[in-house]
Amino acid sequence: MSGAPSRLLLGVSCCLRENDGAEPVHGVIDRYLRAPARHGDCDVVLVPALPGLTDWTAMAGRLDGLLLTGSPSNVEPWRYGTPSAGRLADGPFDPARDTTTLALAEAMLRAGKPVFGICRGFQELNVAFGGTLRVLATDGPVSHHAPDGVSLETMFAACHPVALSPDGIMARALGTQEMTVNTVHYQGVDALGIVGPGRSLTIEARAPDGQIEAFSADVVGAEVFAVQWHPEWDADSNPASAWFFAHLHGAMERARTRTHADTGAA
């Protein structure tokens, strides 16, 4: 109908991957698209890793939100320096994705629009705010990844509890201070990123070994929320995972309403 508000539009980050020796492919796993489309009630569009060929500000103007996905690749260590603990990450790396996600996230936040992250996306956002990453021990009190060589289902069945920050967004929304999450990552946050003078990202959840598993921020009205686990894996069967995408929907709606109010749009 003419004049009806358009559906929310979510950009989803792509990886630039080799294609068995053929031409490279920009791609994202299907579940990272279906979960927000279904549980975030929005349209989704792929954001290719095309540094040098993308106007980040113009793209941010078209999107209502940005989701940074998980990936087998790691953020290049030079982008966050030497962590204070642990060794630097091994590859594979995806420098085109790094450049794209960090630049577009910055443009989105300048535009007052939400940026959410999952796994690698969680790590990228910490780096975007000046934080660092470290490789996690595989023989510690908490296993953060299933053994190599197992099936996808077995890999995502690996889990551990997380303690939710009592006054955090997630704890208030879900009405609990603990939940169980899947654990499919080899590295995590070392030093937490800084949002502004004297203000770091807000910790939303920690693993039993103290590892930060979720954080949030309000950057001059732009909402940031990211988790180390994979809510897209079981969003159809896990209400807590579905909530992540419903929260993303709400953040996009709030940003659109605020933008329209600022511009005097009807």
TORMIVO-827880 format. One record per residue: residue in one letter; x, y, z of N, C-alpha, C in turn. Coordinates in steps of 0.2 Angstrom, whole numbers, padded with zeros to 4 digits, always signed. Atoms other than C-alpha are relative to their C-alpha. Layout:
aXYZXYZXYZ ...
//
This chain:
m+0004-0006+0000+0000+0000+0000+0004+0006+0000 s-0004-0006+0000+0007+0017-0004+0000+0004+0006 g-0001-0003-0006+0014+0026+0010+0001-0004+0006 a-0001+0005-0005+0015+0010+0021+0008+0000+0002 p-0007+0000-0002+0032+0009+0031+0003-0006-0003 s-0003+0006+0003+0044-0003+0022+0003-0004+0006 r-0002+0004-0005+0050-0018+0031+0007+0001+0002 l-0007-0001-0002+0066-0017+0041+0005-0004-0004 l-0005+0003+0005+0082-0021+0031+0006-0001+0004 l-0006+0001-0003+0096-0030+0039+0006-0002-0004 g-0006+0003+0003+0113-0032+0032+0004-0005+0004 v-0003+0006-0003+0122-0048+0035+0007-0001-0003 s-0007+0000+0003+0141-0049+0033+0002-0006-0003 c-0003+0006+0004+0149-0061+0020+0007-0001+0001 c-0007+0001+0000+0165-0069+0020+0003-0001-0007 l-0003+0001+0007+0177-0070+0005+0004-0006+0000 r-0003+0007-0001+0181-0088+0003+0003-0003-0007 e-0002+0003+0006+0191-0098-0009-0005-0006-0002 n+0005+0005+0003+0181-0110-0020+0003-0006-0003 d-0003+0006+0003+0191-0126-0022+0005+0002-0006 g-0005-0002+0005+0204-0117-0032-0003+0004-0006 a+0003-0004+0005+0191-0108-0043-0001+0007+0002 e+0001-0007-0002+0185-0090-0042-0002+0001+0007 p+0002-0001-0007+0183-0083-0024-0008+0001+0000 v+0007+0000-0001+0165-0083-0017-0001+0005+0006 h+0003-0004-0006+0156-0070-0006-0006-0004+0003 g+0006+0004-0002+0145-0080+0005-0001+0000+0008 v+0002+0000-0007+0137-0083+0022-0005-0007+0001 i+0004+0006-0002+0129-0099+0030-0007+0001+0000 d+0007-0001+0001+0111-0101+0027-0004+0002+0007 r+0003-0001-0007+0106-0101+0046+0001+0007+0002 y-0001-0007-0002+0113-0083+0048-0005+0004-0003 l+0005-0004+0004+0100-0077+0036-0007-0002+0002 r+0007+0002-0002+0085-0088+0041-0002+0002+0007 a+0002-0001-0007+0086-0085+0060-0002+0008+0000 p+0003-0006-0001+0085-0066+0059-0006+0002-0004 a+0006-0001+0005+0072-0066+0044-0006-0003+0004 r+0006+0003-0003+0061-0078+0054-0001+0003+0007 h+0001-0002-0007+0064-0072+0072+0001+0007+0002 g-0001-0007+0000+0069-0054+0069-0005+0004-0005 d+0006-0003+0004+0054-0051+0057+0003+0006-0005 c-0003-0005+0004+0065-0042+0044+0002-0003-0007 d-0004+0002+0006+0072-0043+0026+0007+0000+0001 v-0007+0000-0001+0090-0048+0025+0003+0001-0007 v-0004-0001+0006+0103-0043+0012+0007-0002+0001 l-0007+0001-0001+0121-0049+0010+0004+0006-0001 v-0005-0006+0001+0135-0037+0012+0006-0003-0002 p-0006+0003+0002+0149-0043+0002+0007+0004+0002 a-0006-0003-0002+0167-0040+0007+0004+0003-0006 l-0003-0004+0006+0172-0027-0006+0003+0007+0002 p-0003-0007-0002+0184-0014+0002+0003+0003-0006 g-0002-0004+0006+0188+0000-0010-0005+0000-0005 l+0006-0001+0005+0172-0003-0020-0007+0001+0004 t+0007-0001-0004+0159+0001-0006+0001+0006+0003 d+0001-0006-0004+0153+0017+0001-0003-0001+0006 w+0003+0002-0006+0151+0013+0019-0005+0004+0003 t+0005-0005-0002+0142+0029+0023-0007-0001-0003 a+0006+0001+0004+0129+0026+0009-0003-0006+0002 m+0003+0006-0001+0127+0008+0013-0004+0000+0007 a+0003+0000-0007+0124+0012+0032-0007+0004-0001 g+0007-0004+0001+0110+0025+0026-0005-0005-0003 r+0005+0004+0003+0101+0011+0017-0002-0006+0005 l+0001+0005-0004+0102-0002+0031-0004+0002+0007 d+0002-0001-0006+0092-0003+0047+0004-0003+0006 g-0004+0003-0005+0104-0014+0056+0005-0004-0004 l-0006+0004+0003+0120-0025+0053+0001-0005+0005 l-0001+0006-0004+0123-0042+0059+0007-0003-0002 l-0006+0002+0001+0141-0048+0060+0000-0008+0002 t+0001+0007-0001+0141-0067+0058+0007-0004+0003 g-0005+0004-0002+0152-0081+0064+0004-0003-0007 s-0004+0002+0006+0166-0089+0052+0005-0004+0002 p-0006+0004-0002+0180-0102+0052+0006+0005+0000 s-0006-0004+0000+0192-0087+0049+0000+0004+0007 n-0002-0004-0006+0200-0076+0063+0001+0007-0003 v-0002-0007+0001+0202-0057+0064+0008+0000-0001 e-0007-0001+0001+0220-0053+0058+0003+0003+0006 p-0002-0003-0006+0230-0050+0074+0003+0007+0000 w-0003-0007+0000+0239-0034+0068-0006+0005+0001 r+0005-0005-0001+0222-0026+0069-0002+0002+0007 y+0001-0002-0007+0222-0027+0088+0006-0001+0004 g-0006+0000-0003+0240-0029+0092+0001-0006+0004 t-0002+0006-0004+0248-0042+0104-0004+0000+0006 p+0004+0001-0006+0236-0048+0117+0004+0000+0006 s-0003+0001-0006+0241-0047+0135+0001-0007+0003 a-0001+0007-0003+0239-0065+0138-0002-0005-0006 g+0001+0005+0006+0240-0080+0126+0003+0002-0006 r-0004-0001+0006+0247-0082+0109-0005+0003-0005 l+0004-0003+0005+0241-0073+0093-0003-0006-0004 a+0004+0005+0003+0228-0082+0083+0003-0002-0007 d-0002+0003+0007+0232-0094+0068-0006+0002-0005 g+0005-0001+0006+0223-0092+0051-0005-0006+0000 p+0000-0004+0006+0214-0094+0041-0003+0007+0002 f+0002-0007+0000+0212-0075+0039-0005+0002-0006 d+0004-0003+0005+0200-0065+0029+0000+0008+0000 p-0001-0007+0000+0207-0047+0027-0006+0004-0003 a+0006-0004+0003+0193-0041+0015-0006+0000+0005 r+0006+0000-0005+0180-0046+0028+0002+0005+0006 d-0002-0004-0006+0190-0038+0042-0001+0008-0002 t+0000-0007+0002+0191-0021+0032-0008+0002+0000 t+0007-0002+0002+0172-0022+0027-0003+0001+0007 t+0004+0000-0006+0165-0026+0044+0002+0005+0005 l-0002-0005-0004+0175-0014+0054-0002+0007-0002 a+0002-0006+0003+0172+0000+0042-0007+0001+0000 l+0007-0001+0000+0154-0003+0040-0003+0000+0007 a+0002+0000-0007+0151-0006+0059+0001+0008+0002 e-0002-0007-0002+0159+0011+0062-0005+0005-0004 a+0005-0004+0004+0147+0019+0048-0007-0001+0003 m+0007+0001-0003+0132+0011+0056-0001+0004+0006 l+0000-0003-0006+0136+0017+0073+0000+0008-0001 r+0000-0007+0002+0139+0035+0066-0007+0002-0002 a+0006-0002+0003+0122+0034+0058-0006-0002+0006 g+0005+0001-0005+0114+0029+0075-0004-0007-0001 k+0003+0006+0002+0110+0011+0069+0003-0006+0003 p-0003+0006-0004+0112-0006+0078+0005-0004-0004 v-0004+0005+0003+0126-0018+0075+0000-0006+0006 f+0000+0005-0004+0125-0035+0082+0005-0005-0002 g-0005+0004+0002+0138-0049+0082-0001-0007+0003 i+0000+0007-0003+0139-0068+0084+0007-0003-0002 c-0006+0003+0001+0155-0077+0087+0006+0004-0003 r-0005-0004+0003+0168-0070+0075-0003+0008+0000 g+0003-0006+0000+0156-0055+0074+0001+0003+0007 f-0001-0003-0007+0157-0053+0093+0007+0002+0001 q-0007-0002-0001+0176-0053+0092+0002+0006-0004 e-0001-0006+0004+0176-0041+0078-0002+0007+0003 l+0003-0006-0004+0165-0029+0088+0005+0002+0006 n-0004-0002-0006+0177-0030+0103+0006+0004-0003 v-0006-0003+0003+0192-0026+0091-0002+0007-0003 a+0003-0007+0003+0181-0011+0083+0001+0005+0006 f+0000-0005-0006+0181-0003+0101+0007+0000+0003 g-0007-0001-0003+0200-0005+0103+0001-0006+0005 g-0002+0006-0004+0199-0022+0112+0005-0005-0003 t-0004+0005+0003+0210-0037+0110-0003-0007+0001 l+0002+0007+0000+0208-0056+0107+0006-0004+0003 r-0005+0005-0001+0217-0071+0113-0002-0007-0001 v+0002+0007+0001+0218-0089+0109-0002-0004+0007 l+0002+0003-0007+0209-0100+0123+0003-0006+0001 a-0003+0007-0001+0217-0115+0131-0005-0005-0001 t+0005+0005+0001+0209-0131+0126+0000-0005+0006 d+0000+0005-0005+0213-0140+0142-0002+0004+0007 g+0002-0004-0006+0206-0127+0154-0007-0003+0003 p+0006+0002-0003+0191-0129+0166-0007+0000-0004 v+0006+0000+0005+0179-0125+0152+0002-0001-0007 s-0002+0001+0006+0180-0132+0135-0004+0005-0005 h+0003-0005+0004+0176-0118+0122-0001-0003-0007 h+0001+0003+0006+0176-0130+0107+0000-0008+0000 a+0000+0007+0000+0172-0148+0103+0006-0003-0003 p-0006+0003+0003+0186-0160+0098+0000+0001-0008 d+0000+0000+0008+0191-0158+0079-0002-0007-0003 g+0002+0006+0003+0184-0170+0067-0007-0003+0001 v+0006+0002-0001+0167-0172+0074-0005+0003-0004 s+0006-0002+0005+0150-0170+0065-0002+0007+0002 l+0002-0006-0001+0142-0153+0064-0005+0000+0007 e+0005+0001-0005+0128-0159+0076+0004-0001+0007 t-0004+0001-0006+0141-0165+0089+0004+0006+0002 m-0004-0006-0002+0151-0149+0088-0005+0005+0003 f+0004-0005-0003+0136-0138+0092-0004-0003+0006 a+0003+0003-0006+0130-0150+0105+0005+0002+0006 a-0005-0003-0005+0146-0144+0115-0003+0006+0004 c+0003-0006-0003+0139-0132+0128+0003+0001+0007 h-0002-0002-0007+0143-0124+0145-0005+0005+0003 p+0004-0006-0003+0133-0112+0157+0003+0006-0001 v-0003-0006-0001+0135-0094+0157-0004+0004+0005 a+0003-0004-0005+0131-0082+0171-0001+0007-0003 l+0002-0006+0002+0121-0067+0166+0001+0006+0005 s-0001-0006-0004+0125-0050+0173-0007+0002+0003 p+0006-0001-0003+0111-0047+0185-0004+0006-0002 d+0003-0006+0002+0107-0029+0179+0000+0000-0008 g-0001+0000+0007+0111-0034+0161-0007+0000-0004 i+0006+0000+0004+0099-0032+0146-0003-0008-0001 m+0002+0007+0001+0098-0051+0143-0003-0003+0007 a+0003+0003-0006+0095-0056+0162-0007+0003+0001 r+0006-0003-0001+0081-0043+0163-0005-0003-0005 a+0005+0002+0005+0073-0049+0147-0002-0007+0001 l+0002+0008-0001+0074-0068+0150-0002-0002+0007 g+0002+0002-0007+0071-0067+0169+0004-0005+0003 t-0005+0005-0003+0086-0078+0173+0007+0003+0001 q-0007-0002-0001+0104-0076+0179+0005-0005-0002 e-0004+0006+0003+0110-0092+0171-0003-0003-0006 m+0003+0004+0006+0108-0101+0154+0006-0004-0003 t-0005+0004+0003+0117-0114+0144+0000+0002-0007 v-0002-0002+0006+0125-0110+0128+0004-0005-0004 n-0005+0004+0003+0134-0119+0114+0006+0004+0000 t-0006-0003-0001+0152-0116+0113+0005-0003-0006 v-0003+0002+0006+0161-0117+0096+0005+0006-0002 h-0005-0005+0002+0176-0105+0096+0007-0002+0003 y-0007+0001-0002+0195-0106+0098+0003+0006+0004 q-0003-0006-0003+0198-0088+0104-0006+0004+0002 g+0005-0004-0004+0189-0075+0114+0003+0007+0002 v-0002-0006-0003+0190-0058+0122+0006+0000+0005 d-0005-0001-0005+0206-0053+0131-0001+0006+0003 a+0002-0007-0002+0205-0034+0134-0006+0002-0003 l+0007-0002+0002+0187-0028+0133+0001+0007-0003 g+0000-0007+0003+0184-0013+0121-0002+0005+0004 i+0002-0007-0003+0181+0005+0126-0005+0003-0004 v+0005-0004+0004+0166+0014+0121+0001+0007+0001 g-0002-0007-0001+0171+0031+0128+0004+0001+0006 p-0004-0002-0005+0181+0040+0141-0003-0004+0007 g+0001+0004-0007+0181+0028+0157-0006-0004-0001 r+0006+0005+0001+0167+0017+0149+0002-0005-0005 s-0001+0006+0005+0170+0000+0142-0007-0003-0002 l+0006+0004+0002+0158-0012+0133-0003-0003+0007 t+0004+0002-0006+0145-0018+0146+0000-0008+0000 i+0000+0008+0000+0148-0037+0150-0007-0002+0002 e+0007+0002+0000+0131-0046+0148+0001-0008+0003 a-0001+0007-0002+0138-0064+0152+0007-0002+0000 r-0007+0003+0000+0153-0074+0157-0001-0008+0001 a-0001+0007-0001+0158-0092+0156+0002-0002+0007 p-0002+0002-0006+0162-0102+0172+0008+0002+0001 d-0007-0002-0001+0181-0098+0169+0001+0007-0001 g-0001-0007+0000+0178-0080+0168+0000+0003-0007 q+0000-0003+0007+0178-0078+0149-0006+0004-0001 i+0006-0004+0002+0167-0064+0143-0003-0004-0006 e+0004+0004+0006+0153-0072+0132-0005+0004-0003 a+0005-0005+0004+0142-0057+0128+0001+0007+0003 f+0000-0007-0002+0142-0038+0129-0005+0004-0004 s+0004-0005+0003+0132-0023+0125+0003+0007+0000 a-0002-0007+0000+0134-0004+0122-0006+0004-0003 d+0004-0005+0004+0124+0011+0118+0005+0006-0002 v-0004-0005+0003+0134+0022+0107-0004+0006-0003 v+0004-0006+0002+0125+0039+0106-0006-0003-0003 g+0007+0003+0002+0109+0029+0104+0000-0006-0005 a-0001+0006+0004+0116+0016+0092+0001-0006+0005 e+0000+0006-0004+0113-0001+0100+0005-0005-0002 v-0005+0005+0001+0127-0014+0101-0002-0006+0004 f+0001+0006-0005+0124-0032+0107+0004-0006-0004 a-0003+0005+0004+0135-0047+0103+0001-0006+0005 v-0001+0006-0003+0137-0065+0109+0005-0004-0003 q-0005+0005+0003+0151-0078+0108-0003-0006-0003 w+0004+0006+0002+0139-0092+0106-0004+0001-0007 h+0004+0000+0006+0128-0096+0091-0008-0001+0001 p+0007+0001-0001+0110-0092+0094-0004-0002-0007 e+0003+0001+0006+0106-0094+0075+0000-0008-0001 w+0000+0007+0001+0110-0113+0077-0007-0003+0002 d+0006+0003-0003+0094-0117+0088-0005+0005+0001 a+0006-0005-0002+0083-0101+0087-0007-0003-0001 d+0006+0003+0001+0069-0112+0081-0003-0004+0006 s+0002+0004-0006+0069-0122+0097+0002+0002+0006 n-0002-0002-0006+0077-0112+0110-0002+0008+0001 p+0003-0007-0001+0067-0096+0116+0006+0005+0001 a-0005-0005-0002+0083-0088+0123+0004+0002-0007 s-0003-0002+0006+0091-0089+0106-0004+0004-0005 a+0005-0004+0004+0076-0083+0097-0001+0007+0002 w+0000-0007-0003+0076-0068+0109+0005+0004-0003 f-0006-0004+0003+0093-0062+0102-0002+0003-0006 f+0002-0003+0006+0085-0059+0085-0006+0004+0001 a+0005-0004-0002+0069-0052+0093+0003+0007+0002 h-0003-0006-0003+0080-0040+0102+0003+0004-0006 l-0003-0003+0005+0089-0036+0086-0006+0004-0004 h+0006-0003+0003+0072-0032+0078-0002+0007+0004 g+0002-0006-0004+0068-0020+0092+0005+0005+0000 a-0005-0005+0000+0084-0011+0091+0000+0003-0007 m+0001-0003+0007+0081-0008+0072-0006+0004+0000 e+0006-0004+0000+0064-0002+0075+0001+0007+0004 r-0001-0006-0004+0070+0010+0089+0004+0005-0004 a-0005-0005+0004+0084+0017+0077-0004+0003-0006 r+0004-0003+0005+0071+0019+0063-0004+0006+0002 t+0005-0005-0003+0059+0028+0074+0004+0007+0002 r-0004-0006-0002+0073+0040+0081+0002+0004-0006 t-0003-0003+0006+0080+0043+0063-0006+0004-0003 h+0006-0004+0003+0062+0048+0057-0001+0006+0004 a+0001-0005-0004+0060+0059+0072+0005+0006-0001 d-0006-0005+0001+0077+0068+0069-0001+0003-0006 t+0000-0003+0007+0073+0071+0051-0007+0003-0001 g+0006-0003+0001+0055+0076+0054-0005-0004-0005 a+0003+0004+0005+0049+0062+0043-0007-0002+0003 a+0006+0002-0003+0031+0056+0045+0000-0007+0002 
//
